[in-house]
Amino acid sequence: MLAGPWAEFSAELARWRDLGRQVDFWWRDDDAGGRSAALDRLAGLAAARNVPLALAAIPAEADRGALCALPSQIALIQHGVDHHNRARGGEKKSEFPPTEPVDVMLAHAVAGRAMLEKSAPGRVIPVLAPPWNRISPELAGRLESAGYCGLSTYGVKKVTVSSPRFVQINTHVDIVDWRGTRGFCGVQSALSQAVRHLEARRHGEAPDEPTGWLTHHAVHDSECWDFLDALFDKTCSHAGVAWCSPAAIFGCEPA
């Protein structure tokens, strides 16, 4: 018998099933660059569970050998360019703050995408996941014209940009406790985040986009890895759950 937060999570999945609706999840992991034991573990987990993953890679830190060797379940998206904070004093951290000239930021982003595509040819989906999940609204509005097919941040959409050829798909569950231990946030917190988003979607109180799980392999403690194992155990064989590929949800293939 399931107990506690897992029981609540299972009950929410059952509510979707009873309505004849499939629960769609997607997985994004941030801050990839060079080869590491944590990246190898992440890649092994995605491959072993056959779960599609959008790996947000920092172009300035991209290691061609490490990225090209990733299993087929993993697609690359762009995580800024150099992950440097360009916000001014008093502003929240951002590589693409509203105080920067939009033409300068756009050129910066496009150059970064070219760097990443050179490091991992045929693996990059033209989607921008800005560091710290923050981006100038003006820049977001220019991404489609620069060849991007999507944008991904976190939580409730503060910047909403969409067209038939460009979509914004956010993440909604962050398993890291950034304001506390900087380790796993706990089973209760992680699953409560997921249930809240699924409930909001079910009631039409949130955009009906796949519920996104956000991870950061480089800072994972053992509890983070254990939780992901448990999550995939309970969902990968669940008839009412689908883990969506980045190409499918953003509607574009790797460049």
matplotlib code that plots the C-alpha trace (Angstrom):
import matplotlib.pyplot as plt

x = [0.0, 1.2, 1.3, 1.7, 2.7, 3.0, -0.6, -1.7, 0.3, -1.3, -4.7, -4.2, -3.1, -6.3, -8.4, -7.0, -7.6, -11.2, -11.7, -10.2, -7.2, -3.5, -1.0, 1.8, 5.2, 8.5, 12.0, 14.5, 18.0, 20.1, 23.7, 25.3, 28.8, 31.7, 31.9, 31.4, 30.4, 27.0, 26.4, 27.3, 24.8, 22.1, 22.6, 22.6, 19.4, 17.6, 18.8, 18.0, 14.4, 14.0, 12.8, 13.2, 15.3, 15.9, 19.4, 20.0, 23.7, 25.8, 27.4, 30.6, 31.2, 30.1, 32.3, 31.9, 32.9, 30.6, 27.6, 27.9, 28.2, 24.8, 22.2, 19.4, 16.8, 18.6, 18.1, 20.1, 18.6, 20.4, 21.1, 22.1, 25.6, 28.0, 25.7, 27.1, 24.9, 24.4, 21.8, 22.5, 22.6, 19.3, 18.0, 17.5, 20.2, 19.8, 21.9, 19.3, 18.0, 15.6, 18.2, 20.4, 19.9, 17.8, 19.8, 22.9, 21.2, 19.8, 23.1, 24.6, 22.0, 22.3, 26.1, 25.7, 23.3, 25.8, 28.5, 26.3, 25.3, 29.0, 29.7, 26.9, 25.8, 22.4, 21.6, 20.3, 16.7, 16.5, 14.9, 16.3, 16.2, 17.6, 19.8, 17.9, 14.8, 14.6, 14.6, 13.7, 10.2, 11.4, 14.1, 11.6, 9.4, 12.4, 13.4, 11.2, 12.5, 16.0, 15.2, 14.2, 11.1, 10.7, 11.4, 11.4, 11.5, 10.0, 6.6, 3.7, 4.4, 5.6, 6.6, 4.1, 5.1, 3.4, 2.7, 2.1, 5.9, 7.0, 5.9, 6.8, 6.8, 7.8, 8.9, 6.9, 8.6, 12.1, 13.5, 16.4, 16.0, 17.9, 17.0, 17.9, 20.1, 20.8, 20.1, 16.9, 13.8, 12.1, 9.5, 6.6, 7.7, 8.5, 5.2, 3.1, 4.5, 3.5, 0.0, -0.6, 0.2, -1.8, -4.8, -4.5, -4.4, -7.3, -9.5, -8.5, -6.6, -3.2, -2.1, -2.6, 1.1, 3.0, 4.0, 7.7, 10.2, 13.4, 16.7, 20.3, 22.5, 25.7, 24.3, 22.3, 22.7, 21.9, 18.3, 17.7, 18.9, 16.8, 13.7, 14.1, 14.5, 11.2, 9.4, 10.3, 9.4, 5.9, 5.3, 7.1, 4.8, 1.7, -0.9, -2.2, 1.2, 3.4, 6.9, 7.0, 10.0, 11.4, 11.0, 7.3, 6.3, 8.3, 7.3, 10.7, 13.6, 17.3, 19.2]
y = [0.0, 3.5, 6.0, 9.7, 11.8, 8.9, 8.0, 11.6, 11.5, 8.2, 9.5, 12.5, 10.2, 8.2, 11.3, 12.0, 8.3, 8.5, 11.6, 9.7, 12.0, 11.0, 12.6, 14.0, 14.7, 16.0, 16.2, 19.0, 18.9, 22.1, 23.2, 20.5, 21.2, 18.9, 15.2, 14.3, 11.3, 13.1, 13.5, 9.9, 8.9, 11.1, 9.7, 6.1, 6.8, 8.2, 5.3, 2.6, 3.9, 5.0, 8.4, 11.3, 14.2, 17.7, 18.4, 22.2, 22.7, 25.8, 26.5, 28.0, 24.9, 22.3, 19.3, 17.8, 14.3, 14.2, 15.6, 13.6, 10.4, 10.9, 8.2, 8.8, 9.5, 12.8, 15.9, 19.1, 22.5, 25.8, 27.0, 30.6, 31.1, 31.4, 31.4, 34.7, 37.1, 40.4, 41.9, 45.2, 45.9, 45.2, 43.0, 39.3, 37.2, 36.9, 36.4, 38.2, 41.0, 43.7, 46.4, 45.0, 46.1, 43.5, 43.4, 42.7, 39.9, 38.4, 38.3, 36.8, 34.1, 33.2, 33.0, 30.6, 28.4, 28.2, 27.2, 24.4, 23.1, 22.9, 21.0, 18.5, 18.4, 16.9, 16.8, 20.4, 21.5, 25.3, 25.9, 28.5, 27.7, 30.9, 30.6, 31.3, 30.9, 34.6, 36.4, 39.9, 39.9, 41.9, 39.3, 36.5, 38.1, 38.1, 34.5, 33.1, 35.5, 34.3, 30.7, 29.4, 27.1, 27.4, 28.9, 27.1, 28.7, 27.7, 27.9, 30.2, 31.8, 35.4, 35.7, 34.2, 33.9, 31.5, 31.1, 28.2, 27.8, 28.9, 27.6, 28.2, 25.0, 25.5, 23.2, 23.1, 20.7, 21.5, 18.7, 20.8, 22.8, 25.9, 28.1, 25.5, 22.4, 22.7, 19.0, 17.1, 19.1, 16.0, 13.6, 15.6, 18.8, 17.3, 15.4, 18.2, 20.5, 17.9, 17.4, 21.1, 21.6, 18.6, 19.8, 23.3, 21.8, 19.4, 22.4, 24.6, 27.0, 26.6, 26.3, 22.8, 22.1, 18.9, 19.0, 19.6, 18.1, 20.1, 18.6, 19.7, 16.6, 18.4, 19.1, 16.0, 14.2, 10.5, 11.4, 13.2, 10.1, 7.8, 9.9, 9.9, 6.1, 5.9, 8.3, 6.4, 3.1, 4.4, 6.2, 4.5, 1.5, 3.4, 3.1, 6.7, 8.4, 9.4, 10.9, 13.3, 13.9, 17.4, 17.3, 16.4, 19.1, 21.9, 20.7, 20.7, 18.3, 18.7, 21.0]
z = [0.0, -0.9, 2.0, 2.5, -0.5, -2.9, -2.1, -2.8, -6.1, -7.1, -6.3, -8.6, -11.4, -10.8, -11.1, -14.5, -15.5, -14.4, -16.6, -19.6, -19.6, -19.9, -17.6, -19.6, -18.0, -19.3, -17.9, -18.1, -16.5, -16.3, -16.3, -18.5, -19.9, -19.5, -18.7, -15.1, -13.0, -12.3, -16.1, -16.7, -14.0, -15.4, -18.9, -17.6, -15.8, -18.8, -20.9, -18.4, -17.9, -21.5, -20.3, -22.8, -21.3, -22.4, -21.3, -21.0, -21.9, -21.4, -24.8, -23.4, -21.3, -23.8, -24.2, -27.7, -26.7, -23.6, -25.4, -28.6, -26.6, -24.8, -25.4, -27.9, -25.1, -24.5, -26.6, -26.0, -25.5, -24.9, -21.4, -21.9, -23.4, -20.5, -17.5, -16.3, -14.4, -16.3, -14.0, -12.4, -8.7, -7.1, -9.9, -9.6, -11.4, -15.1, -18.2, -20.2, -18.0, -19.2, -18.7, -21.5, -25.1, -26.8, -30.0, -28.0, -26.0, -29.2, -30.9, -27.7, -27.6, -31.3, -31.1, -28.2, -30.1, -32.9, -30.4, -29.0, -32.4, -33.4, -30.2, -30.7, -34.3, -34.9, -31.2, -30.4, -30.5, -30.9, -27.5, -25.0, -21.3, -19.7, -16.6, -13.4, -15.5, -16.2, -19.5, -20.8, -22.2, -25.2, -25.9, -25.5, -28.2, -30.6, -30.3, -33.0, -35.6, -34.7, -35.4, -32.1, -31.8, -28.0, -24.6, -21.3, -17.8, -14.5, -12.8, -13.8, -17.1, -16.5, -20.1, -22.5, -26.1, -28.6, -32.2, -34.5, -34.8, -31.3, -27.9, -24.3, -22.2, -18.6, -15.8, -12.6, -10.1, -8.9, -6.7, -5.3, -2.1, -3.3, -0.3, 2.3, 2.1, -1.7, -1.7, -2.2, -1.3, 0.1, -1.2, 0.3, -1.4, -4.8, -5.1, -3.7, -6.4, -9.0, -7.5, -7.3, -11.0, -12.1, -10.0, -11.6, -15.1, -14.3, -13.1, -16.0, -13.7, -15.4, -19.1, -20.3, -20.9, -19.8, -16.2, -16.2, -13.7, -13.3, -12.1, -11.8, -12.0, -10.8, -7.3, -6.8, -3.5, -3.1, -2.1, -5.4, -7.3, -5.1, -5.7, -9.5, -9.4, -7.4, -9.6, -12.7, -11.0, -10.3, -13.6, -16.5, -16.5, -15.5, -18.3, -17.6, -17.8, -20.7, -20.6, -23.6, -25.8, -26.1, -29.9, -29.5, -27.0, -28.8, -32.2, -33.7, -34.4, -33.5, -35.8]

ax = plt.figure().add_subplot(projection="3d")
ax.plot(x, y, z, "-o")
ax.set_aspect("equal")
plt.show()
